[in-house]
Amino acid sequence: MTSIKSMIIVPGLTVSVMTAVMPLPVWADGHAIVVEAIHSDAFPLTGIDALAGQGIEIKTYNLDDGKRLTANLAAGLPPNQEQAKATLERRFKEQGMESVQEQFTQAFQGQIAGMQYGISRYPAIVFDRGKAVVYGVTDLNRALAIYREWHRNNP
């Protein structure tokens, strides 16, 4: 069960940090830090390479990927509904249904993750599989610093 434990106010920015009922593990004990960033084209991420260089597992989900996929699929479809359906079926068959399913899964993973974690807005940087989230920050280094500071002050 996840609940809001505290609200951190940064000048010009409100950041919510959610924690699970159990205390967060101490990173010094070797537990891997996992960061999931939910963003859009309007809110591009920075600092990905720096965190990856620290051995932090990073997953990024662009909420615009689903729109891009559906726009690509709709491109060049005939205006007649039956012809469009037949064209899509042919495209799916040519690509292979497993490939098409994988494309949809990846394209909409951000929405799925957002629902699983109860994300209310974005950009959202999720830490340790939903144990905490920092809203409104696109610089992953800054988000991690906010999270670490909060974690130090709330053992």
N, C-alpha and C positions, 0 to 999 in steps of 0.2 A: 504494500500500500504506500502510495506516495502522497506527501502533503507539503504545503508551504511551511518551511521552518523559519525563514526570515526574509526580509526585504532589504537589499543593499541599495542605497541611493548614491549614485555617482553624479557629480554636477552635469546636468543636461541629459542624464540617462538613468532610467530605472532598470534595475537588474534583479530578477527573481531567482532565488536559488532554492530548489526543491531537494529534499533529502528523504531517503527511505527511513523506515523506523529503526533499522539497525545502523550502528555507526559506520562511517566510511572507513575502509581499510587504509592503513598507513602505506604510502607508496614506497617507503624505504624497505618494506618487507618483500619487495620483488613483485608485487601485484601490478599487472600491466594497466596503464592508463588507456582508456578507450574514449575517443572524441568522435562525436557524430555532429556534423554541421548541416543544418537545414537552412538553405538560402535560396536566392533567385538571381536572375541576371541583373536585376536592379540593385542587388546587394552582394557584389562579388566578394569572395573570401581572399584574405591574405594570410601569410604565415604558415601555409600548409607544409612547405618544404622544411621550414625550421623545426616544426613539431615532429615531422617524420624523421628528421635527423637526430632527434632526441630519443628515438625508438618508440614514439607514441603512435598507436594505431589510430588512423584517421579515416573516417568514411564521410564523404560529402554527398549531399542530396540536393540537386537543383530542382526547385519546384516548377521551373519552366520546361523541364525535359519532357513531361507528359504532353504539353501543348505542342512542343516541337515534333514529337513523334506523331501525334494525330494530324498535324498539318502536313507532314511528309507523306503520311498514308493517304490523305485526301487530295494531294497534288495530282492533277491530271485526270481526276475521275470524271467520267461522263455525267451530264446533268440528269440523265434518266436513272431512277433509283435501282431498277433491276440490272441495268448495265453496270452501274457503279458497284453493286453487290458482287456481280460476276467478276469484275476487274479485281476487287479486293480479294475475293476467294482465290483467284489465279495468283495474285502476288503472294498471298500467304502460303499457297502450295509451293510456289517457286522458292521462297525463302525457307520453307520448312516450319511447321507449326511450333516446334520446340524453340526455334530461333525467334519467332514472333512473340511467343509467350515470355521468353527471356527479355526481349526488348521492352515489353509492357511492364514487366516486373521491375526492371531497372528504372524505367522512366517514371514510375509512380511510387518508387520506394520512399521518397521524401514524404509524400502524403501518408503512406502507411506508417512510417516511423513517427511522424507527427501525431497521428491518432493514438498509437500505442503509448507514447509518452505523455499524452495530454497537452501537447504544445498548443498554446493559445495565440501565438504570433511568431513572426520570423523577422529577421534572422534569429535563429536559436542554435546555441552550441550546447550539445548534450554531453555530459560526462558520465563515464562508468555505467553505461547501459541504463540511463534514466535516473541515476541517483541524484543528479544535479543538472540544472540548465541555466545558462546565462543568455539573456535576451538582449537584442539590440546591438550586438558587437559582431563585426565581420573579421576583425583581426584575431586569428586564433591564438597568437601569443598573448594578446591582451585578455582574451577570454580565460585562458589558462591561468594568467596571473590573478585575475579576479577570483577565480575558483580556488586557487591555492591560498590566497589571503583569507578568504571566507573560511576555508577548511582549517587553517591555522587558528583562527579566532573562535571556531566552533567545533572543538574536538568531540 
